Amino acid sequence: MNEVTYGAATAQAAIRLIVLAVVAVLAVLFLLDWAVRTRKVGPFSALARFCRSKIDPLIAPMERRVVRAGGLPSSAPLWALAAAVVLGIILISLTNYIIQQVMFANFAVNSGPGGLYRLLVMWTFTILRAALLVRVLSSWFPVSPYSVWVRWAFTLSEPILRPLRQIVPNIGMIDITPIIAYFALGLLQNVFMSLG
């Protein structure tokens, strides 16, 4: 095991431990606040005063969203806990992905020109597939294709999808060209990887 792999494994374990510890602390705090809000704990106790002064300001943005959506303010700590868990999972997954890419890049650099070629091919096709996924997911929400967050995905995926739309018919109201493009990119990646 070389130094980069060992360092990456150590960083991965440390990040996972830190995120889990933060989520565990937030879980305890949010559950205490929920207990105070639902009167499981006396509203005039020291714990209730602590929750109102320290935890409620953390939950206030989530409480506003819950109330706007028609929910009860007392459920805001549970929604905040769910958001913390989801963000923790996303953060761990993202760091795992970045660390894997760093390890793959290290391996590719040590493998010579063939390794660098494979690395560039893999990264190129990963970016194109990510653009397709962002484009499809953004179509499910009221997001403008000219938004800063998704414009790059439309710019990268449109040259791939435009010729496919002329060949592949829609199935009812469903455009299946992103699915076909996704699998076609996988096949093309395998072809280019075998050339290197």
N, C-alpha and C positions, 0 to 999 in steps of 0.2 A: 504494500500500500504506500503510494508516494505521498509527498507532503500536501499536494493540492487536494487529493482525495480525502486524506485525514482531516485537513482543515475544513473541507466542505462538510464532511460528516459531523464534525464538532459544531460547526456553525448551525447546521440543520437541527441537531439535537438541542442546542442552546435556544434557538429561536422557538422551537416547539415548546420547550419548557417554559420560557418567558410568556408566550401567548397563553398557554394553558393556565399558568399561575394568575395572569391578569384576568382571564375569563372566570376563574374560580373565585377570585376576590370580588369581581363585579357581580357574580351570581349570588354570593352571600349578601352583599349590600342591597341588591335589587330585591331579593326575597325578603329581607328585613323591611324594606320600604313597602313592599306589597303587604306584609303582615300588619304594618302600622295603618296603611290605607284601608284595609278591610277590617280593621278593629280587632284583629287577633291579638294585638298588643295594645295596652292602654294608651289612649291618645295624649295623655299628659305625662307619660313616663319620660325618663331621661333618654331612652332609646328613641322614642317618638320625636323628641326635640332634636336629637342628632340627625334623624332621617330627614326631618323638614328643613334643617339648616344646611346639611352637607350633601345628601343624596338627591333630594328633590330638584336642585338646580341642574344636576346631571341628566335627570330624566325629563326635564321641562320640554325640550324640543320633541321628544317622542310623545309626550303627553299631548302636546298641541296637535300632532298628526293623528293620534288616536281619536281625540275628541272631534277633529274635523271629519274623520271618516265615520263618525257616529258611534264610537266605542265609549266605554266607561273610563274615566280618569284613573280609577283604581286598577285597571288592567295595564296601565302604561309601564310599570316596572317589569311585568312579564314580557311585554313586547320589547322593552329595552334589553332584557336578558336574551331573548331570541335573536335580536340584532347583534348583540355582542358575540354570541356563539357563531352565527353565520359569518360575521366579519373575521372572527378567529380562524374559522375553517378556510376562508378565502385567503387570509394572510399566510397560513401554514402552507396551503397548496401553491400559492404564488412563490413563496421562498423556496419550496422544494423544486419547483420548475426552474427557477433561476439558478439554483445550485446545480441541478442536473445539466443545464446548458453550459455552465462554467466548467463542469467536469468533462463534458463532451468536447468542448472547445480545447481544453487542455490536452485531451487524448488526441484530437485532430491535429493540433500543432506538433505534437511529438511523433505523429505518424507520417509527416512529410507532406508533399504536395497532394497526394491522393486523399489524405485525411482532411486537408483544408478544402479540397473540392467537395467532398461529401458534406462537410460542415456547411459550406455556403449553399449547397443544394437543399439540405435539410432546412436551414433557416429560411430560405426563399419560399419554399413550399409551405412551411409552417405559417409564415406571415400571410401568404395568399389564402390559406384555409381559415386563418383567424379573421381575415377581412370578410370572407363569405359568412362566417358565423355571426360576426357583428352586424353585418347587413341584414341577415335573416332575423336575428333577435331584435334589432331596432325597428323592423317592420311590424312587430307585434305591439309596439308602444307608440304614442304620439310624439315621435322624434323626427325632426326635419332632416332630410338627407344632406342639407347644407350646414347642419350643426357641426361645430368644431370637433365634437366627440366621434362622429360617424362619417364625416366627409372623406377621410382617408380610406375607409372601407369601401365606399362607393367608387372612389377613384381607382382603387386597385382591382375591384371585382367586376366593374362594368365591361372592360375589354374582354373578359372571359365569358361573361353572361350574354352579352349582346349577340355574338354569333350563334350561341346555343339556342337563344330564343327564336331565331329564324328556322332552326331545324326541329326543335322539340316543341310539340304543341302543349298548351295548358291542359290540365285535367280539371275541367269545370272552371272554377275561379282560382285554382291553385297553380302557381308557377313552380314547376319541379326542376327548373334549370339549376338552382343552387345545389340541389342534392346531386344531380348528375355532375356538375362541375366539381363538387367536393370529391367524389369518387374518381373522377378523371384526373384530378390533381394528384391523388394518391398513386394512381397507375403511372402517371408521368414521372413522379418522384422516384418510383421503383426503377423505371427505365433509365433515368439520369444517374441514379446511384449505381446501377450495374455497369455504366460506361466508365465510372471513375476507378 
